[in-house]
Amino acid sequence: MSPACLRPYGRRELFGLASGGTLAALAAAVLPASDRAAAATARRTHFRAVVIGSGFGGAVAALRLGRAGVDTLVLERGGEVPAGEGTEHHYESGLDIVTGATVGGGSISYFGASVAPERRYFERLYPRGLRYDEFARIWFPRARRMLKVSDMPADVMGTDPYTHVRAWSAGVRRAGFTAGPVGSVFDWRSVREELAGRTRAVAIAGDTVGAAATGAKRTLRHTYLPAALATGNVQLRARHEVAAIERARGGYTLHVRRLAPDGALLASEEAITCELLFLAAGTVGTNRLLVAARDAGALADLPAAVGSGFGDNGDQITACALPSADAGTRQGMPIAAMARVREAYELPLTLECGHLPPTIGAPLCLTIAMTVDTDHRGTFRYDPDARTVRLTGWSGQQSAAAQRAAHAANARIAAASPGWIPVPAPGPSLFTAHPLGGCAIGEVTDLEGRVRGLEGLYVVDGALLPGNAAGANPSLTIVALAERAMAAIVRAGG
């Protein structure tokens, strides 16, 4: 490998990616499970590197490998066109885990919020060798540049679809908290076109997948993935599910199934081999592959800690009923306002003003809370009889402290806001869109994502995070960790 992976975009390359047809160009470069792939006279089955997953970590790995001249294949179990909302649900004991399920992973369905953790919680959760100053100086800024993160402009914030954001921010301040902006990947020119009625309302109607399709929300399909494919060294095969991995002479063998758009199996398994294997299948997918490989004997020398330390990022959602004057006629996205609440409650919180889906017109205001929870964790374990990997050790009790903190903060905001009424919840929110952990950096891997004891095996996704993103949305941290890891891996040649 060479340091070419660190090359910044040139003006010509930027122009080419920004001009019309980014999604169309990406779709043309993607190798689907049917059509062109099925008709090909020969399918390559060996690559220098394979990346499993095309979400935040996988997209970074693909670009940096491609720029370094490494022959790379990206395998994505989801399709080019998101099915449903581009997500899938993993119903584990005590928790509903929502993950991305399409080319671009969670970037298609997430709300675009890009938030860095605060120093004190980053330093509490991560190994000492990961220096916050380094991340603040190099890796968070690089992630923001690549994802094209910016705050919502004042003229957009002042419009009707963001009435609820302005009302929420005022309530937060009356409650004694400090409200501030949230960095977002939205294209404000596109949002202004919607506000002017010149294009279809998607972002301003709260339609996150629609905003991804129109480009109002810049996803990995607009940033990392087309840049990776443009290197000429990267292939991306959609609807290719990795069922199992094992050691092979000089590297690894992946057992891969090709899927139809409805998820049905199209063909029998094929074996793909590589020398370098990058796990970026998302926290659930990466843990399922590695725990099964270890406990079934295919990768028996994987660290014993693989699968442990899972956390839900302390995710909770609360709501208030509010006067229609504070709700606006509709609620747009992205998330545009937040408050960090540190000392008042049982757990530190980051609160963000959510939005209602376009199908719901009730005068409600949602608050999304992410708590700094260092204690409550679960473990992925292999069931040899069912030959499946499931989350264990998780129950409603694991989420109870986060619920208490989130609801106390919500009640305080409501009490300070005339006409606002907290909406009671029967119990903690037993779901997460931010599953993290299982392959904690510095424990299962070294500080660059190299899995301990197994040469050529890497983890570069949310499984690296220690069960919590230190009071932040995890996407920016995942990208920053992956950028740092890939820079070191490329420099060292592995």
C-alpha positions in Angstrom: 0.0 0.0 0.0 1.0 3.6 -0.4 0.1 6.9 1.3 -2.1 7.7 -1.8 -5.1 7.0 0.4 -4.5 10.4 2.1 -4.7 12.4 -1.1 -7.3 15.2 -0.8 -9.9 15.7 -3.5 -8.8 17.8 -6.5 -11.2 20.4 -7.9 -11.9 18.4 -11.0 -12.8 15.3 -9.0 -15.0 17.3 -6.7 -16.8 18.8 -9.6 -17.3 15.4 -11.2 -18.9 14.0 -8.1 -21.0 17.1 -7.4 -22.4 17.4 -10.9 -25.6 15.6 -11.9 -26.1 11.9 -11.6 -24.1 10.9 -8.6 -26.7 8.3 -7.6 -27.1 7.1 -11.2 -23.3 6.9 -11.6 -23.0 4.9 -8.4 -25.8 2.6 -9.5 -24.1 2.0 -12.8 -20.9 1.1 -11.0 -22.5 -1.2 -8.5 -22.6 -4.9 -9.5 -26.1 -6.2 -8.6 -26.9 -9.7 -7.7 -28.8 -10.2 -10.9 -28.7 -8.7 -14.3 -25.1 -7.7 -15.2 -23.6 -10.0 -12.5 -25.6 -13.1 -13.5 -24.9 -12.5 -17.2 -21.1 -12.1 -16.7 -19.1 -14.9 -18.3 -16.7 -15.0 -15.4 -17.0 -13.8 -11.8 -13.8 -13.1 -9.9 -13.6 -14.9 -6.6 -10.2 -13.6 -5.3 -9.3 -10.1 -4.3 -6.5 -8.6 -2.3 -9.0 -7.0 0.1 -12.7 -7.6 0.9 -14.8 -5.1 2.8 -18.0 -6.5 4.3 -20.6 -3.7 4.4 -20.9 -0.3 2.7 -21.9 1.8 5.7 -19.8 4.5 7.5 -16.8 2.3 8.3 -17.0 0.2 5.2 -17.2 3.2 2.9 -14.1 4.8 4.5 -12.2 1.5 4.1 -13.2 1.2 0.5 -12.1 4.7 -0.5 -8.8 4.5 1.3 -7.9 1.1 0.0 -8.9 2.2 -3.5 -6.8 5.3 -3.3 -3.9 3.2 -2.2 -4.2 1.0 -5.3 -5.5 -2.1 -3.5 -7.7 -4.4 -5.5 -10.8 -4.3 -3.3 -14.3 -5.9 -3.3 -17.1 -4.4 -1.2 -19.9 -6.9 -0.3 -23.3 -5.4 0.7 -26.2 -7.6 1.7 -28.7 -4.8 1.0 -29.8 -3.5 -2.4 -29.2 -0.5 -4.5 -32.8 0.7 -3.9 -33.7 0.8 -0.3 -36.4 -1.7 0.6 -39.0 0.0 2.8 -37.1 2.6 4.7 -33.7 1.1 4.0 -33.6 -0.5 7.5 -34.1 -3.8 9.1 -35.1 -4.8 12.7 -33.2 -7.3 14.8 -35.6 -8.3 17.6 -33.3 -9.4 20.3 -34.2 -10.3 23.9 -35.1 -7.0 25.5 -34.2 -4.8 22.6 -35.3 -3.9 19.0 -32.1 -3.0 17.1 -32.6 -1.0 13.9 -29.8 -1.1 11.3 -29.2 0.0 7.8 -30.0 -2.5 5.0 -28.9 -1.0 1.7 -26.0 0.3 -0.3 -24.7 3.2 1.9 -25.8 1.4 5.1 -27.3 3.6 7.9 -26.5 6.8 6.0 -29.7 6.3 3.9 -32.1 6.2 6.8 -30.3 8.3 9.5 -31.3 11.8 10.2 -28.0 13.3 9.2 -26.8 14.5 12.6 -23.0 14.6 12.9 -21.9 15.3 16.4 -18.5 14.8 18.0 -18.3 13.6 21.6 -17.1 15.8 24.4 -13.5 15.4 25.6 -14.3 14.2 29.1 -16.5 11.4 28.1 -14.4 10.3 25.2 -11.4 10.0 27.5 -13.5 8.1 30.0 -14.6 5.5 27.5 -11.7 5.1 25.1 -8.2 3.7 25.6 -5.5 6.2 26.6 -3.7 5.7 23.3 -6.6 7.4 21.5 -5.8 11.1 22.1 -8.8 13.4 22.0 -6.6 16.3 20.8 -5.5 14.2 17.8 -9.2 13.5 16.9 -10.1 17.2 17.4 -7.2 18.3 15.2 -7.3 15.7 12.4 -9.9 13.0 12.3 -13.2 14.8 13.3 -12.4 17.6 10.8 -11.6 15.1 8.1 -14.8 13.3 8.7 -16.8 16.5 8.6 -15.2 17.6 5.3 -15.8 14.2 3.7 -19.4 14.0 4.9 -19.9 17.7 4.0 -21.2 18.6 7.5 -22.6 22.1 8.2 -25.1 23.8 10.5 -28.6 24.8 9.4 -28.5 28.4 8.1 -30.6 31.1 9.9 -32.8 31.7 6.9 -33.8 28.0 6.7 -34.3 27.8 10.5 -36.7 30.7 10.3 -39.2 28.9 8.1 -42.5 27.1 9.0 -41.2 23.5 8.9 -38.7 24.4 11.6 -41.2 26.1 14.0 -40.9 23.1 16.3 -37.1 23.4 16.4 -37.3 27.1 17.4 -39.9 26.3 20.0 -37.9 23.4 21.4 -34.8 25.5 21.6 -36.6 28.2 23.5 -38.0 25.7 25.9 -34.6 24.2 26.5 -33.2 27.7 27.4 -36.1 28.4 29.7 -35.4 25.1 31.5 -31.9 26.4 32.2 -30.1 24.3 29.6 -28.0 25.6 26.7 -29.2 25.0 23.2 -26.9 24.9 20.2 -26.8 23.8 16.5 -26.3 20.3 15.2 -23.9 19.7 12.3 -25.8 18.0 9.5 -25.1 16.5 6.1 -28.0 18.2 4.4 -27.6 20.3 1.3 -29.2 23.6 2.2 -29.5 24.7 -1.4 -31.8 21.7 -2.0 -33.8 22.5 1.2 -34.2 26.0 -0.1 -35.5 24.7 -3.4 -38.1 22.7 -1.5 -39.1 25.7 0.6 -39.6 27.7 -2.5 -41.9 25.1 -4.0 -39.5 24.4 -7.0 -38.9 20.8 -6.0 -40.9 18.1 -4.2 -41.1 18.4 -0.4 -39.0 15.7 1.2 -36.6 17.2 3.7 -39.1 19.8 4.8 -41.7 17.1 5.2 -39.5 14.9 7.4 -38.9 12.2 4.8 -35.4 11.0 5.5 -35.2 8.3 2.8 -36.8 10.6 0.3 -34.2 13.2 1.1 -31.5 10.6 0.5 -33.0 9.8 -2.9 -33.2 13.5 -4.1 -29.8 14.5 -2.7 -31.2 16.9 -0.2 -29.4 14.6 2.3 -25.9 13.8 1.3 -25.4 10.1 2.1 -22.4 7.8 1.6 -23.7 7.4 -2.0 -22.9 11.0 -2.6 -19.5 11.1 -0.8 -17.3 8.1 0.0 -18.8 5.4 -2.2 -18.6 7.1 -5.6 -15.1 8.4 -4.8 -14.1 4.8 -4.0 -15.5 3.4 -7.2 -13.9 6.2 -9.2 -10.5 4.9 -8.2 -11.0 2.0 -10.5 -9.7 -0.4 -7.8 -13.0 -1.0 -6.0 -15.9 -3.2 -7.0 -19.2 -3.1 -5.1 -21.6 -6.1 -5.2 -25.0 -5.4 -3.8 -27.4 -8.1 -2.4 -24.4 -10.3 -1.5 -24.7 -11.6 2.0 -21.7 -13.1 3.8 -22.9 -16.1 5.6 -19.7 -17.2 7.2 -15.9 -16.6 7.3 -13.0 -18.8 7.9 -9.2 -18.9 7.6 -7.7 -19.9 4.2 -4.1 -20.3 3.1 -2.7 -16.8 3.0 -5.9 -15.1 4.1 -9.6 -15.7 4.5 -12.5 -17.5 2.7 -16.0 -15.9 2.7 -19.1 -18.0 2.0 -21.4 -15.6 0.1 -25.0 -15.9 -0.9 -26.6 -13.8 -3.7 -30.0 -12.4 -2.8 -33.0 -11.3 -4.8 -34.6 -7.9 -4.0 -37.1 -9.5 -1.7 -34.3 -11.3 0.2 -34.8 -14.7 -1.3 -31.8 -16.8 -2.1 -30.8 -16.5 -5.8 -28.0 -19.0 -6.0 -26.0 -21.4 -4.0 -23.2 -20.1 -1.9 -19.9 -19.2 -3.6 -16.5 -18.9 -2.0 -14.6 -15.6 -2.2 -11.1 -15.4 -0.9 -8.9 -12.5 0.1 -5.7 -11.7 1.9 -7.1 -8.7 3.9 -10.6 -8.8 5.4 -12.3 -5.7 6.8 -15.4 -6.2 8.9 -17.9 -3.3 8.5 -21.2 -5.2 8.5 -22.5 -3.0 11.3 -22.4 -3.9 15.0 -24.9 -6.7 14.7 -23.5 -8.1 11.5 -19.9 -7.9 12.5 -20.5 -9.6 15.9 -22.6 -12.3 14.4 -19.9 -13.2 11.9 -17.0 -13.1 14.3 -18.7 -14.8 17.3 -20.0 -17.6 15.1 -16.6 -18.0 13.4 -14.9 -18.2 16.8 -17.3 -20.5 18.6 -17.9 -22.8 15.7 -14.2 -23.3 15.3 -13.6 -21.5 11.9 -11.6 -18.7 13.7 -11.0 -20.4 17.0 -8.1 -18.0 17.9 -10.3 -14.9 17.9 -10.1 -13.0 21.2 -12.4 -14.2 24.0 -13.7 -10.6 24.3 -15.3 -10.7 20.9 -19.1 -10.2 21.3 -18.9 -8.6 24.8 -19.5 -5.0 25.8 -22.5 -4.3 23.6 -24.4 -1.1 24.4 -27.4 0.8 23.0 -25.8 4.3 23.2 -28.2 5.1 26.0 -30.9 5.9 23.3 -34.3 7.1 24.5 -37.1 9.1 22.9 -39.5 11.3 24.8 -42.3 13.5 23.6 -44.4 16.5 24.6 -47.8 17.6 23.4 -47.6 21.2 22.5 -49.8 24.1 21.2 -50.2 24.1 17.5 -48.5 27.5 17.3 -45.3 25.8 18.5 -45.7 22.8 16.1 -45.9 24.5 12.7 -48.0 23.1 9.9 -45.4 20.3 9.3 -42.1 19.2 10.8 -39.1 19.1 8.7 -35.7 17.5 9.1 -32.8 17.4 9.7 -32.2 17.5 13.4 -31.0 21.0 13.9 -30.8 21.8 17.6 -29.3 20.1 20.6 -28.5 20.6 24.3 -25.8 18.9 26.4 -27.1 18.2 29.9 -24.3 17.1 32.1 -24.8 17.5 35.9 -28.5 17.6 36.5 -29.4 13.9 36.3 -28.4 10.4 37.0 -26.6 10.1 33.6 -25.2 12.8 31.4 -27.4 13.5 28.3 -27.3 14.9 24.9 -30.8 16.0 23.9 -31.8 16.6 20.2 -35.0 18.0 18.8 -36.5 15.3 16.7 -39.3 15.5 14.1 -42.5 13.6 13.3 -42.7 11.4 10.2 -44.7 13.0 7.4 -47.6 10.5 8.1 -48.2 11.9 11.6 -49.7 15.3 12.0 -50.2 15.4 15.7 -48.9 18.5 17.6 -46.1 16.7 19.3 -42.4 17.5 19.8 -40.0 14.7 20.1 -36.7 14.8 22.1 -34.1 12.2 21.2 -31.8 11.5 24.1 -28.4 9.8 24.1 -26.9 9.2 27.5 -23.3 8.6 28.6 -23.8 5.1 30.0 -20.6 3.3 31.0 -22.2 0.4 32.9 -25.0 -1.3 31.1 -23.8 -3.9 28.5 -24.8 -7.1 26.8 -23.0 -9.9 25.1 -23.5 -11.7 21.7 -23.3 -15.4 22.2 -23.4 -18.4 19.8 -26.2 -21.0 20.1 -24.7 -24.2 18.7 -28.0 -25.9 18.4 -29.7 -23.1 16.4 -26.4 -22.1 14.8 -27.3 -18.5 15.5 -25.7 -15.6 17.4 -28.0 -13.7 19.8 -27.7 -10.8 22.2 -27.8 -12.0 25.8 -27.8 -10.2 29.2 -30.0 -7.4 28.0 -33.4 -6.4 29.5 -35.5 -3.3 30.2 -33.4 -2.8 33.3 -30.4 -2.1 31.2 -32.2 1.0 29.7 -33.9 2.1 33.0 -31.3 4.7 34.1 -31.2 6.3 30.6 -35.0 6.4 30.7 -35.1 8.1 34.1 -32.6 10.8 33.0 -34.3 11.4 29.6 -37.8 11.7 31.1 -36.7 14.0 33.9 -35.1 16.4 31.3 -38.2 16.2 29.1 -40.5 17.1 32.1 -38.3 20.0 33.0 -38.5 21.4 29.5 -42.2 21.0 29.5 -42.6 22.7 32.9 -40.8 25.7 31.5 -42.9 25.9 28.3 -46.5 27.2 28.6 -49.0 24.6 27.2 -46.5 21.8 26.8 -47.5 18.5 28.4 -45.1 15.5 28.7 -46.5 12.4 27.0 -46.2 9.5 29.5 -44.4 6.3 28.5 -45.1 2.9 29.9 -41.4 2.0 30.3 -38.0 2.6 28.8 -37.6 2.8 25.0 -36.4 -0.7 24.3 -34.9 0.1 20.9 -31.8 1.6 19.5 -30.7 2.9 16.1 -27.2 3.2 17.5 -26.0 -0.4 18.4 -22.4 -0.3 19.4 -19.6 -2.5 20.7 -18.7 -6.1 20.8 -15.2 -5.6 19.3 -14.0 -2.7 21.5 -11.0 -0.9 20.1 -7.9 -1.4 22.3 -9.4 -4.7 23.6 -10.4 -6.9 20.8 -8.4 -4.9 18.3 -5.3 -2.7 18.5 -5.8 1.1 18.2 -6.1 0.8 14.4 -8.7 -1.9 14.3 -6.4 -4.9 13.7 -8.0 -7.9 15.4 -5.5 -9.2 17.9 -3.9 -12.5 17.0 -5.2 -12.7 13.4 -3.1 -11.1 10.7 -5.0 -9.4 7.9 -8.3 -9.2 9.8 -9.7 -5.7 10.8 -12.9 -4.2 12.3 -13.7 -0.6 11.1 -17.4 -0.1 12.1 -19.6 0.7 15.1 -18.5 -2.6 16.8 -15.2 -0.8 17.6 -17.0 1.7 19.9 -17.1 0.7 23.6 -20.9 0.3 23.7 -21.4 4.1 23.8 -20.5 7.1 21.7 -19.8 9.3 24.7 -23.0 11.3 24.5 -23.2 11.7 20.7 -24.6 10.3 17.5 -22.0 7.7 16.6 -21.7 8.2 12.8 -19.0 11.0 13.0 -17.0 9.0 15.5 -17.2 5.8 13.4 -15.9 7.7 10.3 -13.1 9.4 12.4 -12.0 6.1 13.9 -12.1 4.4 10.5 -10.1 7.2 8.9 -7.5 7.0 11.6 -7.3 3.2 11.3 -7.0 3.2 7.5 -4.3 5.9 7.5 -2.2 3.7 9.8 -3.0 0.5 8.0 -2.1 2.0 4.6 1.2 3.5 6.0 2.2 0.1 7.5 1.1 -2.0 4.5 -1.4 -3.9 6.6 
